[in-house]
Amino acid sequence: MPVDFESYHPTDLPSEDTNGRRILEYLADNPELGFRPSELADELDIPRGSVGTTLHRLESRGFVRHKGDYWAINAEAYDAQTASAIGLETVAEAFAGDYYDENLDWDAELPDIELDSGDTK
């Protein structure tokens, strides 16, 4: 089914801990640069045979673009929403297993600030 190309923003990010996600995050950290697949393989310690296939898969989702042998992030597709999704996942990972994660009802006995503020409305 065709889509409006200008407003289409893929949201199917590669799963965490995959070559696709690692490549995408690396390119996003270097948005002004283009890299050869061999450079990405060396930098990210990914098998060279996997990089080309992964880049083409990311390109089909609209996340990356290329000129000749060089690949870069597609900044239009990798927008603030995509970056936010990755950021939220990173925060969730960082705090997984802490007190608040283990005790989901931690806020059950907090006082209602509006009622305790002396407001008589």
Phi, psi and omega per residue, in radians:
M1 nan 2.233 3.133
P2 -1.185 2.676 3.097
V3 -2.236 2.778 3.019
D4 -1.227 1.922 -3.003
F5 -1.086 -0.648 -3.095
E6 -1.205 -0.593 -3.101
S7 -1.724 -0.091 -3.112
Y8 -1.306 2.188 3.076
H9 -2.300 1.832 -3.125
P10 -1.029 2.475 3.129
T11 -2.092 0.114 -3.094
D12 -1.538 1.250 3.118
L13 -1.064 2.532 3.033
P14 -1.098 2.621 3.132
S15 -1.109 2.711 3.092
E16 -1.058 2.731 3.094
D17 1.017 0.571 3.040
T18 -2.046 2.808 3.101
N19 -1.056 -0.671 3.131
G20 -1.051 -0.771 -3.135
R21 -1.174 -0.716 3.138
R22 -1.114 -0.770 3.115
I23 -1.122 -0.807 -3.119
L24 -1.050 -0.801 3.136
E25 -1.143 -0.666 3.127
Y26 -1.140 -0.801 3.116
L27 -1.124 -0.636 3.116
A28 -1.169 -0.549 3.089
D29 -1.289 -0.258 -3.123
N30 -2.286 1.037 -2.969
P31 -1.140 -0.367 -3.100
E32 -1.566 -0.048 -3.050
L33 -1.975 2.629 2.983
G34 -1.961 2.520 -3.084
F35 -2.223 2.533 2.975
R36 -1.330 2.658 3.096
P37 -0.962 -0.660 -3.141
S38 -1.124 -0.624 3.110
E39 -1.173 -0.706 3.096
L40 -1.137 -0.722 3.123
A41 -1.048 -0.798 -3.128
D42 -1.179 -0.793 -3.086
E43 -1.145 -0.669 -3.039
L44 -1.787 0.018 -3.125
D45 0.944 0.899 3.096
I46 -1.983 2.436 3.112
P47 -0.977 2.335 -3.082
R48 -0.976 -0.616 -3.130
G49 -1.162 -0.398 -3.136
S50 -1.492 -0.465 -3.012
V51 -1.132 -0.843 -3.113
G52 -1.045 -0.822 3.125
T53 -1.075 -0.741 -3.130
T54 -1.149 -0.736 3.114
L55 -1.068 -0.732 3.129
H56 -1.150 -0.638 3.083
R57 -1.147 -0.749 3.098
L58 -1.135 -0.636 3.108
E59 -1.146 -0.700 -3.141
S60 -1.131 -0.427 3.081
R61 -1.553 -0.114 3.093
G62 1.542 0.151 -3.067
F63 -1.449 -0.499 -3.115
V64 -2.262 2.892 3.109
R65 -2.453 2.877 3.111
H66 -2.562 2.704 3.017
K67 -2.276 2.003 -3.105
G68 1.047 -2.174 -3.113
D69 -1.556 -0.036 -3.013
Y70 -1.815 2.393 -3.114
W71 -2.077 2.526 3.137
A72 -2.544 2.910 3.075
I73 -1.174 2.534 2.983
N74 -1.616 1.666 -3.008
A75 -1.029 -0.523 3.131
E76 -1.184 -0.641 3.133
A77 -1.413 -0.608 -3.128
Y78 -1.567 1.256 -3.037
D79 -1.572 -3.033 -3.105
A80 -1.048 -0.613 3.131
Q81 -1.105 -0.779 3.122
T82 -1.122 -0.798 3.125
A83 -1.073 -0.680 3.121
S84 -1.112 -0.728 3.132
A85 -1.051 -0.772 3.106
I86 -1.142 -0.724 3.130
G87 -1.079 -0.755 3.118
L88 -1.119 -0.699 3.088
E89 -1.102 -0.686 3.135
T90 -1.117 -0.780 3.113
V91 -1.106 -0.781 3.132
A92 -1.034 -0.716 3.105
E93 -1.132 -0.714 -3.080
A94 -1.120 -0.597 -3.063
F95 -1.833 0.089 3.112
A96 -1.036 2.288 3.101
G97 1.532 -0.026 3.113
D98 -1.346 3.138 -3.067
Y99 -0.957 -0.798 -3.062
Y100 -1.239 -0.538 3.081
D101 -1.267 -0.660 -3.113
E102 -1.374 -0.428 -3.094
N103 -2.099 1.468 -3.028
L104 -1.145 -0.336 3.122
D105 -1.752 0.476 -3.087
W106 -0.997 -0.447 -3.074
D107 -1.689 0.094 -3.043
A108 -1.089 -0.574 -3.071
E109 -1.895 0.297 3.072
L110 -1.254 2.487 3.120
P111 -1.213 2.618 3.067
D112 -1.377 1.934 -3.040
I113 -1.056 -0.676 -3.126
E114 -1.089 -0.708 -3.117
L115 -1.287 -0.574 -3.084
D116 -1.558 -0.015 -3.036
S117 -1.448 -0.068 -3.118
G118 1.498 0.057 3.115
D119 -1.239 2.255 -3.064
T120 -1.780 0.221 -3.133
K121 -1.240 nan nan
